[in-house]
Amino acid sequence: GQSLEQPSEVTAVEGAIVQINCTYQTSGFYGLSWYQQHDGGAPTFLSYNALDGLEETGRFSSFLSRSDSYGYLLLQELQMKDSASYFCAVRAVQAGTALIFGKGTTLSVSS
Amino acid sequence: NAGVTQTPKFRVLKTGQSMTLLCAQDMNHEYMYWYRQDPGMGLRLIHYSVGEGTTAKGEVPDGYNVSRLKKQNFLLGLESAAPSQTSVYFCASRDSLDNKKLFFGSGTQLSVL
């Protein structure tokens, strides 16, 4: 089967840098995605890595190491509005095109 | 630009009642998905569709049925609701040429008493 592991909670202060790790197990790999979800809202796409290395999008970066089945989301210059849940996801081998999500990491940013 | 629209936004059912959740997308996407989200469980795939007239089971399909009679609509049915189906339901869609990005609806909060 497939599984993803990520920490359940992370706390940080405004202006800091935080890293959310994700390890995955899957028989076929098509890339690692990251989604953000604010309380009461819908998940929104943040980032995607198909190849090893770092992808940067503004204050957010995502890293992938396929040999280690590991990735992380890096959030810099944290702001209060970054308080949200963050999910890593991989493509579901058994379910064709769907994504299988980790259980999510709740990030709390304090002032 | 509506994107993915889910109706209703909230619903309370009694055990044994039936209902249908509607998902509509205006982006001409081929692929559509239904997920449920429970506290501490993340998003779990219920059913999905890779095109009009096709559906398939996901991780947690029991107690649900789906239909995709039109490309833009994906319906999720509960024939006999159970308290274990109390959850937030999200519909999502994506373009067949872009396997990176899912577009989600705003969700339906369902309570089964």
Interface residues (C-beta under 8 A of the other chain):
Chain A: S8 Y30 G31 S33 Y35 G41 A42 P43 T44 F45 Y48 F87 R91 A92 A95 G96 T97 A98 L99 I100 F101 G102 K103 G104
Chain B: Y31 Y33 Y35 G40 M41 G42 L43 R44 L45 Y48 V50 A56 K57 G58 E59 F90 A92 R94 N99 K100 K101 L102 F103 F104 G105 S106 G107
